[in-house]
Amino acid sequence: MTAVVSGYGAITALGAADDTWAGVLAGATAARSWEDLADEGFPVTTACRVTSLPPGDPVRRGRDLASAALADALAMAPGALPGVPSDRVGVYVGTTMGESAGYERATTAFAADEHNGAALARHVAGVVGATGPVRAYGTACAAGNYAIGAAAAAVRAGRVDVAIAGGVEPFSRIAMVGFARMRAMTPDLCRPFVAGRRGMQLGEGAAFVVITSAARAGQARAVVGALGLASDAHHPTSPRADGSGMAAAMRSALSRSGVPADDVDWVCAHGTGTPQSDAAEAAALRTEFPAGVPVSSIKGAIGHTMGAASAVETVIAVRALEAGVVPPNVNGPSADPGLGLDVVAAPRPGDVRWVLNCAYAFGGLDSALVLGRAA
């Protein structure tokens, strides 16, 4: 059975899915300095935050982001849920911090299960009325891939008829402090794969896809292939310099999907803009794609949305497959020549058939998800 995307929705610092796609194609960035962060004494005050939603309750920010992205995904696939028994609908949600503001404001009455990833997954299940499997993936910055890959596998295996899958990450002051103290954050703009790159930039957002079998889809927008996973088991925060774990995840995803490396038309890279991570990812790409492959990262546009990142990137990958356009590397048109990559400098029209969406996380968690053009 083939698993396909029949609807998608996203909300990022550039706006909804359409706005984000248009902004990425235009090379726009949502990064700006925030007065509240300066007033609170943060050493880095530049970030990518969503302004298209009302402020709302800070401890429900993730739920609000999820609801906005989910509404668009369901509206695009109106025939996916009607008539499906609730216990045949599954929910799969990735996040790093959950409702981060809940932890930031914790008191002695704090209850983790009101703010963790499971709380976000339960919220999504409540919105769609799902009583099938409800799963939360706390696999940090690879969590979106984990969630979507697991959801597609459940559909292919016939465990569910419809899967709602994606990632959610509200802006986290805890993450801002942590990354700043690690000296991993750029003070100005995130420039993936560029010589002299200075680090990552924090963002927030959410993205969801509706996954069904090809037979159930009113309109199949993309095919979801296999998820490839690997583990570096190398260092708490740094990847192996040779990129071997990343390469293993790519190789597994392609092999399990039956897609030769030469058939991949774009790698949607993790591309955080940190010197070590970009160099390791470049090494992995050179290993798995010795003939070269177009590569770009969207994190220069919307920042690193952590657990939501690869879910947002899945939506961008689906748009690339639909439009037949490889999006550019935002803030990085002049690639570091030492990396040896074909970094896409401007929107590149073409026959985009297969995309590899890569995401990696602290602790050596490596993931790659294959996405294909719908027939």
N, C-alpha and C positions, 0 to 999 in steps of 0.2 A: 504494500500500500504506500502511495506517495503522500507526503505531508506538504501542504502548501499554505502560503500566507494569503488569506482572503480579505484581510483588513489590517490597517496599521494606523497608529496615532502617536504623536510625540509632542512634548513641550520642552523647550530649551530656552536659554537666554536670548536666542534669536527669534523665538516665537513657536508657533505650531509647526507641524511637519512640513507643510508647504513653505512657510517662511524660513525654516531652517535650511531646507534644500536650496532655496533661492539665495539665501545668504552665503552658504558654502560655495555655490557656483560663482558668486560675485566676489569671493575672497574676503567677505566681511568678518569682523570679529566683534563679539559682544563684550569684550573685556573693558572694564573701566575701574577707576579708583572709587572706593566707597567711603563716604564720610563717617558712617557709623563705625566701620572697622578702624579708621584712624582715631576716632574719639575713644575707642576701647583699647587703644594701645597696641594694635596688631603691627608687627614689623613689616608685613606685606599687606597692602590694602587693595590690590587689584584682583578682581575676580569676575566671573561670569554668572550673574544671578538673574532669575526669571522675574520680569517686571510686568508681564502680561496677565498675571493673576492678582486678585485682591490680596492684601497681606494676610487676612484670616488669623486663625489661632496658630501660633508658631509650633506648638507641639502636634499639630495635625497637618503641617506643611506637606509632608510626604503623601498623606492621603489626598490632599487637594491636588497635588501634581499628578498623582495616579489617576484620579477621577477625570481630570482634563484630558490626559492622553488616551485613557480608556474610552471616553465618550466618542472621540474621533475614530478610534479603531472600530468600535461597534457600529457607528454610523456608516462606515465604509463597507461593512459586511452585514447588512440588515437581515439576511436570511440565515445567518449562521446559527443563532440560538433558538429561534422559534421551533417548537416541536421536538426539541432535544430534551430528554429527561435530565433533571438537574444533576443526578448522580453520574451522568455521562459527560459532564462538563468539568474539566480540570483547570486549576489555577497554579501558575508557576511564576514566582516573583524573585528577582535578584536585588540585593541591596548590600551596601557595606555597613552603614551606620544605623539604618532604620530611621525612626523619628529622632534625629540627633538632638533637637532642641529639648526633647523630653529628658535626655541624659544630662544635658547642660543645666537644666533647672531642677535636677533631682533633689529630693528632700528625704527625710526618714520614711515618708509614706510612698516612696518610689516603687513602682511595680514594673519590672522589665518587660513583662508580657504585654504591656500596654503600648510599648514604644519600639519593640524589636522588629525584625523582618517578618516574623510570623504575624504580627499585628497588621502589617501592610498587606500581606497575603490574604488574611481574613477579611480585610476591608474590600479588596478586589472581589473576593468570592461573594461577599454580601451584595455588592453592586450588581453582579451578573446572576445572582441566585444559584451559584454552583455548590453542589454538595458532593461532588466527586473529589479526587485527590487535590489537596491544597498544600503546596510546597513553597518553602522559602529557602533561598540559597544565599548564605552569607560568605560567599567566596570572593569578597572584596571586589577589586576592579575587573574581575572576569565574570562577575555574577550574572550579568545579562546574558552572556553566551551560555552559561550553565543552564539558566532557566529556559531559554528558547530551545536549546538542544534537547533538554529533557522532555519538554512539551512535545516537540516533533516526534521524538522516539515513542512517546505514549500514544500519539495518534497513529503512527505507523504500526504499532503492535496491537492496535484495537482496544487499548485499555480505556480510552476516552474517545468520544466522537468530536468534541470541540475542546481546544486548549486555548486559554488566555495566558499569554506569556510576555514577560518583559522585565524591566528594571526601574527602580525608583530611588532617587537620592536627593533629599532636600539639602540646602546649603548647611554645612557643618562647621561651626567655630572650633570644635574639637579637632577636626581634620586640618583646619587652617593653622592651628597652633602646632600640631604634630609635624606637618610638612615643612613649616617655616623653621622649626627647630632642627630638622634634618638638613636644612639648607637645600631643599629639593625644589623650591618655588622660585620662579622668575619674578623679578620686581616690576617688569613691564609687560611684554607679550610672550606667549608661548610660541616657540618656533621649531616645530618638529623637523628633525633631519637636516637642520641648517648648521653650518660651521659657527661655533661660538654660542650655540644654544645654551640657555641659562637655567632651564628648568620647566616644571609643569605649572599649570594654573588651575585653580579650583573652580568648578562649575556646579550647577544643579539642574535637575530635570527628571523626566520620566518618559518612557516609551513602551508601547504594548503592540503586540501583533495577535491577530486571531488566526489560529492554525486549525485546519480541518484536513480531511482527506480530499484528494482531487475530485472524487465523485460528489462530495457534498458542497464543494465551493461553488458559489454563484459565479464568481470571477476569480480565478487563480492569478495572483499578482507576482508570485515567486515560488519556487520550489525550495524547501528547506532540506538540505542534505545532512550529512552526519556531523556530529560534534567530535572533534579530536581533543583529547586531554593528555597532559603530561605534567610531571613534577620535577623541578630542579633539585629540591632538597639540598640547597646550596648555601643560602644565607637568608636571614629574616627579611631583608629589604632589597638586596642587590641580585640581579639575574646572573647566571653564568655568562662570562664574557664571550664565550664561543657561541652562545645562543642555542645550544644543543637541545635544551628542554623545549624552547619555543619551536625549533625545527621539528622535533618529535610530534608536537601537537598538530602542526601543519600537515605533516606526512600522514598521521593517523586519520585526520579529517578527510583528506583527499583520497586515501586508499579505501576507507570505509564507504565513501560516496561513489567510488568508481570513476573519479575525475582525474585524468592525468594532469600533472603540474603545467604542462604546456598549454592546456585548455583554459587555464585561469586568466581572465582578462583584467582583473584588478585585485589587488590586496588592499583592503581597508585596514590600515595598520593601526596598531596600538598607539604608536607615535606620541609619547608624552612630552617630548621636548627636553628630557633630561639626558645628559651626555652618556651615561652608562646604559640606560634602557634602550635608547635609539641605536647605539652602536651594537648592542647584543641582538636586537631585532634585525638590524641590517645583516649581521653575520648569519642569522638563521635564514633570512630571505635569499642570500647568496647561495647558501647550501641547498635549499629546496628548489630554487629557481635559477639554476646556473645560466640559463639562456636569457635571464632577465624577466621582469614583470612590472607593469605599471603599479606604483605604490603612492599612497597619500594618506594623510591623517587629517581629521576634522577637529582635533582638539585645540588647534589655534583659533577656531571660530567660536566654540562654545565652552572651552575649558574641559577639564577632566571631571566628568560627572560620576566617577567611581562606579558604584554598582549599577548605575543606569547607562554607563558609557557604551558598552557593546550592544545594548538594546537600542539605543539611539542610532548607533552605527548600523545595526541591522535594518532599521527603517531607511537610512540613507542608502544602504546597499540595494534595497528593494527599489528605491527610486532610480538608482543608477541603472538597474536591470530594465526597468520599465522605459526609461528615457533613452537608453543607449548612449549614456554619457558617463565618463569617469570624472569624478569631481577633483578639484585641485587640492594641493597641500596648502592649507590656509596659513598665512604668515611665513611660508617657507618656499618661495618659488626658486630660490637659488640654493640647491641642495649641497650639502657637504660632500665634495668630491671624494673624500676619503672613505665614504660609506659604500660607494660602488652600487648605487641604486638608481633606477629609473623613476625619479620622483616627479609626479605630474605637476607641472607649473601652472597650467591653465586648463579649463574644462576641455576634455578630450573626447569628442564624439567618436563612436565606433560600435562594433558589434559586440556588446557586452553580454556574454552568455553565462559565465561563472565568476563568482566573487568569493574570496576567502576573507572572512571577518575575524581578525585576530585580537585577542585580549589576554593580558597577563596581570598577575597580582602578586603582592608581597607573599613571602613564604614559598615562592617558586611555583605558583599555580599558573599553568600555561593552557590556553584554550584557542581553538580555531574552529570556526563554523562555516560550512559550505552553503552558499545560496546560489540558486540557479534561475535563469529566465524561465518563466512559465511558457509552456508550449502554445 
